[in-house]
Amino acid sequence: MGMLDGKVGIITGAASGIGAATARVLAREGAKLVLTDIDDKAGGALAEELGATYLHHDVSEEEGWPAVIAAAERLGRLDIMVANAGIGIMGNVVDMSLKDWRRQMAINVDGVFLSVKYCIPAMRRAGHGGAIVMLSSVAGLRGSAGLAGYSATKGAVRLFAKSMALECAQAGDGIRVNSVHPGIIATPIWDKLPGGANNRIDPHAIGQATVPLGKAGEASEIADGILFLVSDLSSHVTGSELVIDGGMTAGRITRLSS
């Protein structure tokens, strides 16, 4: 028997990386899933692999959300929302265009806002509570030179999760809301950063140099943390931050050669 048997979930940004790993873990535990992304080839293939439903969906566009919720409700009641879709644009603020700044805000902040705006009424209609997980980042806990826009969005997600946890608790609807804060994780997002496709940005090298545990994390390790937060094992957890960063935010260690 799986930990999520009988539960229905939505995962945004599910075609690759943390989203895809989360889809595999939740499906393995028995959840019926609606996967959304703008990468139709990868998203559709993953949905076929898992027996899930796939929808093309830009999370920042409100008009697409009712169809996503309807797809989930056709599978049963909506229990789980994993707001994972996000982008990062590197660059100094003085060199960044307003268009790029707003695009990050639209996907990383507006997209999470819309996920909550539309999933909470569906969860309340079902009357069985629910679990919402918002993907933030260690960049939402501390500053990051060259990633100021990304850090701003992830900091917003962090406090939005806490605020929504309190709103839901005040409403007595049984919906829990938490945020997850990955550190350096080896996913395809690195290939989309400047130099990534030419291997000038290597998450494994960065992880080895900067992470106290000495390595980058894997998407599956983030997915396991998300599984905990959407399962009944975390029934008394809301408004919390799950940091999965190999010790990055704990501080630095010095490795001395013997």
N, C-alpha and C positions, 0 to 999 in steps of 0.2 A: 504494500500500500504506500502510495506516495504522500509526501508532506502536503501537497496541494491538490489532491484528488477532489474533483468537483468544483474547483475554483476557476474563474475566468479572469484573464488579465490582458492588458494592453501594454505594449512596449514600443516606444517611439525610438527612431534612429536604430532600428533593429537589424539592419542589413549586414553590419560588420562590427568588429571590435567588441566593446563591452556589451552593446545591445544584443549582438548575435550570441555571445557567450551566455548572457542572461536568458535569452530565449531557450537555448538548449538545456540549461539547468532547470528552468521552471517547467518546461515540457517534460523533462525526465521525471520530475516529481508529480506529474499528473495534471498540470494546469492546461486548460484550453486557451489558446492565445490568438490575439489580433496583433499582427506585426505591421508597423508603418515605417516608411522611409521614402526617400526620393531616388534611391538606387534600385530600380525595379528588377533588374536582372538578379542581383545578389539577394534582394529581399524576397523575391518570388521563389528563388531556388531554396532558400532557407525555409520558407513556409511549406513548400512541398516536402522537404526533408522531414519536417516536424509534424506535418498534418495540421498546420495552422492556417489562419486567414491572413492574407497580405493585402494592404491598401497603399497606393501611392498617396503620400501626404506630406505637405510642408506644414510643420507644426505652427508656424507663425501666421498662417492664413486661417482665419476663423471659420470661413465657410466650409472647410473640410471636416471640422470636428464632429458635427452631428452624424455624419456617415460612419465615422470611426466608432462612436458610442453605439450606434445602431447595430453595427457588426458584432460588437461584444455582447450586446443584449440578446442577439439571436442565438448566441452560444449558451445563454443562461444569464444569471445575475452577474454584474460586474463587481469583482472583489479586489482587483489589483491594478494599479497604474504605476508603471515605471517610466518616468519622464526623463529619458536618456538623451534625446537628440540634442546636439550642440555642435558649435564650431569654434575654432580659435584662429585669430588672425594676428600674426606677429608684426611688430613694428613699434617704433617710438610714436608717442601720441602726436607730436608736432608734425610728423610725416604722414599720419593716418588720415584718410579721407573721412568726412562725415558719413558717407555712404557705407564704408566698412564698419565704422563704429555702430551705426544704426542696425546693420545686418546682424552683427553679433548680439545686440540687444534684442532684436526681433526674434531670433531663433532661441537664444539661451535664456531669455527672461520672458518675453511675451509668450513663447511656446510653452513654457512651464506654467505660466498663468492660465493659458487657455486649457491646458490639460486638466488643471484643477477645477477651473470654472465649469467644465463639461463633465468631468467624471464624478464629482461629488454629488450632483443631483441624481445621477444614475445609481450610485451606491446607496443613496438615501431612499430611492424608490424601492430598491431590493430589501432594505431594512435589516441587513446582516452586517453592518459595519464595512470595513475595507481597509486596505493598506496602500498608501501612496509613498513612493520613493522618488525623490528628486536627486538627479546626479549633479553634484557640485564638484569640488576639486580642492586639493590643498591650496590651489591658487585663490580659493575663496576664503582661506584662513589667514593668508599672509600676502604681502605684495610680491609682484613678479615684474622685474624690469623687462621691457619688450613685450609684455603681455598685459598691459594695464587694462585694456578693454575687456579681455577675457577674464581677468581677475575681478573686475567690477561686476561682470555678469554673474560670476560664480559666488561672489559675496552676497549679491542680491538674492540668489537662490537659497543660500544658507539661511538668511533671516526670513525669507518668505516661507520656508518650510516650518520654521518655528512658529511663525504667526498663524499659519494654517493649522498647525497642530493644536494651538490654543482655540482657534475658532471652532474646530470640530469638537474639541473637548467641551467647550462651552455649550455647543448645540446638543451634546449628548448623543451623537449619531454613531458612535463606535468606530469612527474612521481615524486611523493613526497615520501620521505624516512624519517622515524622517528624511534626512539627507545623507548621501554617501559622498565621501571625499577621497577619490583616488589620488595617488602620487604619480610617479613615473611608471606608466604602464605601456607595455609593448603592444601597440595596436596599429592598424593602418593609418590612423590620423597623422602619424609622424611623416608619412609619405606625402601628405598634402601641405606640409610646411615648407618654407623656402629651403631648398637643398635636400629635402627629405628623399626624393626619388633618386638622387645621386649619392645617397648614403652619407651625406655630410652631417646629417642629424641622425644619430644612432641611439635609440632609447636604451639599448643594452649598455652601451658605453657610458651614457649619462647616469644610468642606474648604478653601475659599478663605481663610478666616481663620487656620487652624491648621496646615495641611499645608505643609511647605516647597516642594513642587512646585506649590502653589497651587490644588489642586483635590481633590475627593473621587475615590476610585478607583471603578472599575466592577467588577461581579461577574465579568465575563469575564476581567479581569486576575488575579483570584484563581484562577479556573479554569485559566488557563494555567500558573500556578505549581504547582497540584495535578497537572496533566498531567505536568509534569517529574518530580515526585516519584513518580508511579505508573508511569512509563515506564522503559525500560532505560537512558535517558540518565543516570539517577541511581543506577546500580547499585552505586556505592560510597558512597552517602549514607544514613546511618541515625543516629537520635538527634539530628538537626539541627532547627533552627528556621528556617523560611523566613518572613522578615518582609516583608510587602508593604504598606507604609504611606506611601509618598510622602515618606519621610524623617522622619516624626514622631518616631521614637525616636532619631534621630541627634542631635537638638537643635533649637534655634530659629534662625531667620534674621530679620533686620530688613530690611524692604523700605523703602528711602528714596525719597521722591518726587524726581523730577528737577527 
